[in-house]
Amino acid sequence: TFEPIVGTWIVARDGPDKVIMVDGRPWVASKDNPTRLLVQSARKLYGTSNQELMDNAKQFAYYPVAVLRGVDRFSNGTITVKFKTIAGDADRASGILFNVKQNGDWLAIRYNDTEQNVALWEFHNGIRRMVKRGDEGAWPLDKAAWHELAISINGAELKATMDGKPALEYTL
């Protein structure tokens, strides 16, 4: 099951289909104190004893995040997410966090609608950095349509696809 960590996740309708939607409006209203809300959610998921996670949790403060419980390590296979990027003033992005550690470290493959690219990000020891960026402007997507972002990992090889087409490759 997925556990929302940050953001307001709701069941919504997209035509006749039920979908999970992140509604950013309540989050914007509470962004003056996002760390408190984040720590409450993280404690619910990981328990109160993991202070290291709590100290590093501020990294997620403005990014809606839900994690799949029960997968401690992802090493070989494919993760896919379908998304529509319908709104957002400062940024519009969709992605897949993986290799999430209890200390707050993670990797993410992310589609950025404002830059129209796919990039690999790392958060390690409190610092977020871009590992590799695909070509800017390479992915102008229709906001009214659903799109598929996927990562496939085979050993140390990572391949990202957008709507089934190669978007980024990297050796971890």
C-alpha positions in Angstrom: 0.0 0.0 0.0 1.1 3.6 -0.6 1.6 5.9 2.4 1.3 9.6 1.8 4.2 11.4 3.4 3.7 14.9 2.0 0.8 16.5 0.3 -2.9 16.1 0.1 -3.7 12.9 -1.8 -7.3 12.4 -2.8 -9.4 10.1 -5.0 -10.8 12.2 -7.9 -12.5 11.7 -11.2 -11.0 12.0 -14.6 -14.0 11.6 -16.8 -15.4 8.2 -15.9 -12.2 7.0 -14.2 -11.2 7.3 -10.6 -7.6 8.5 -10.1 -5.3 9.5 -7.2 -4.6 13.2 -7.3 -2.3 15.4 -5.4 -4.2 18.6 -4.5 -1.6 21.3 -3.8 -4.1 24.0 -2.6 -4.2 22.9 1.1 -0.4 22.4 1.1 0.3 25.9 -0.1 -1.9 27.2 2.7 0.2 25.4 5.3 3.6 25.9 3.8 4.6 28.3 6.6 5.1 25.2 8.7 5.7 22.3 6.4 8.3 20.6 8.5 5.8 20.0 11.4 3.3 18.4 9.0 6.1 16.3 7.3 7.5 15.0 10.6 4.0 14.0 11.8 3.6 12.0 8.5 7.1 10.5 8.6 6.6 9.4 12.2 3.4 7.7 11.2 5.3 5.7 8.6 8.6 5.0 10.3 7.8 5.4 14.0 9.1 7.9 16.5 12.5 6.3 17.1 14.1 7.2 13.8 15.4 10.7 14.6 17.8 10.7 11.7 14.9 10.5 9.3 13.1 13.3 11.1 16.2 15.5 10.9 16.6 15.0 7.2 12.9 15.0 6.3 12.8 18.8 5.5 14.0 17.9 2.0 10.5 16.8 1.1 8.8 19.9 2.4 7.4 21.1 -0.9 7.2 17.9 -2.9 4.2 15.7 -2.6 5.5 12.2 -1.8 3.9 8.8 -1.2 5.9 5.7 -0.6 5.2 2.0 -1.2 5.5 0.2 2.1 7.1 -3.2 2.4 9.8 -2.7 -0.3 13.0 -2.3 1.6 15.3 -2.6 -1.4 14.6 -2.3 -5.1 17.4 -3.6 -7.2 16.1 -5.2 -10.4 12.9 -4.5 -12.2 10.7 -1.7 -13.5 8.7 1.0 -11.7 6.1 2.9 -13.6 3.9 5.8 -12.8 1.1 7.4 -15.0 0.6 11.1 -14.6 -1.0 14.2 -15.8 0.7 17.5 -15.0 -2.3 19.8 -14.9 -1.3 22.8 -12.8 1.3 24.5 -10.7 2.8 28.0 -10.6 6.4 27.5 -9.4 7.0 24.0 -10.8 5.1 21.1 -12.4 6.8 17.8 -12.0 6.1 14.1 -11.7 8.5 11.4 -10.7 9.5 8.2 -9.0 11.6 8.2 -5.8 13.5 5.0 -5.2 16.2 3.7 -3.0 14.7 5.7 -0.2 16.7 5.3 3.0 15.5 5.8 6.5 18.1 8.5 7.0 16.4 10.6 4.3 18.7 9.8 1.3 17.0 8.9 -2.0 17.3 8.8 -5.8 14.5 10.1 -8.1 13.8 10.1 -11.8 11.6 13.1 -12.5 9.8 14.7 -15.4 9.8 18.5 -15.2 7.0 20.1 -17.2 8.4 23.6 -17.0 11.7 22.5 -18.5 10.2 19.6 -20.5 12.9 17.2 -19.5 13.7 14.0 -17.6 16.4 14.1 -14.9 18.0 11.9 -12.3 18.3 13.5 -8.8 20.0 12.4 -5.7 19.5 13.5 -2.1 22.5 12.5 0.1 23.7 13.8 3.4 21.3 16.7 3.3 22.2 17.9 -0.1 20.1 17.6 -3.3 21.9 17.5 -6.6 21.2 16.6 -10.1 23.0 13.5 -11.2 22.1 13.6 -14.9 19.7 15.8 -16.9 18.1 14.8 -20.2 17.8 17.2 -23.1 15.8 20.3 -22.1 12.7 20.8 -24.2 12.8 17.2 -25.4 9.5 16.3 -23.9 6.7 18.8 -24.5 3.7 16.8 -23.2 0.0 17.4 -23.7 -1.3 18.4 -20.2 -4.7 17.0 -21.1 -3.4 13.5 -21.7 -2.0 10.8 -19.4 1.7 10.0 -19.7 3.9 7.1 -18.5 7.3 7.6 -16.8 9.2 4.4 -16.0 12.5 3.3 -14.7 14.1 0.0 -15.3 17.0 -1.2 -13.2 19.2 -4.1 -14.0 22.2 -4.3 -11.7 23.8 -0.9 -11.8 22.1 0.1 -15.2 19.2 2.5 -15.0 17.1 3.3 -18.0 14.2 5.8 -17.9 11.5 6.0 -20.5 8.7 8.5 -21.2 5.7 7.2 -22.9 7.7 4.1 -23.9 10.6 6.1 -25.5 14.1 6.2 -24.1 14.6 9.4 -22.0 17.7 8.8 -19.9 20.4 6.2 -19.2 22.8 6.1 -16.3 25.1 3.7 -14.5 24.4 3.8 -10.7 
